[in-house]
């Protein structure tokens, strides 16, 4: 009987004082820079291809433009309040008060595995150059996008390759946005703009 009373007392106590849920962790949300950016992506950049491999292991073609252009646009969209995408570099003095960003594909490395159970790794290097309206370069940064995915067999290899390419595109966009946000040069410009 005493055991039943103890359980009843404990239940009443727990009912009267419900457990408090922990407060959700506050995420640091930095605002976007109050600058207008011009993103220069030429048609040649967005259709660029790269072949890796040799005659022994076979050549593999990567459409670099399909990785670079969406990732660059996503990064700029995450960081700046306003942006415009153009296909040619604006003339000096034609973009007052705007930051001109030009990403450039540097290199790509992709591993190959001998079995379907191995993991492929991919590294993509992109160099960002930022200039002011006078054409003066004030920031250059190389960003490395990484991805890793299973190789897969004859039937699943294509889907694993697509997953790896999507993963590297997202990683490149996030790391590019982070590099721009952490840049003291951009912070200084944004403080002047306010």
HUGI-V779945 format. One record per helix or strand. SS is the DSSP state (h for helix, s for strand). FROM is the first residue (numbers start at 1). LEN is the number of residues. If there is no record, write none. Layout:
BEGIN
SS;FROM;LEN
SS;FROM;LEN
END
This chain:
BEGIN
h;2;15
s;33;8
h;43;4
s;49;6
s;58;6
h;64;16
s;80;7
s;98;13
s;119;13
s;137;14
h;157;25
h;184;10
END
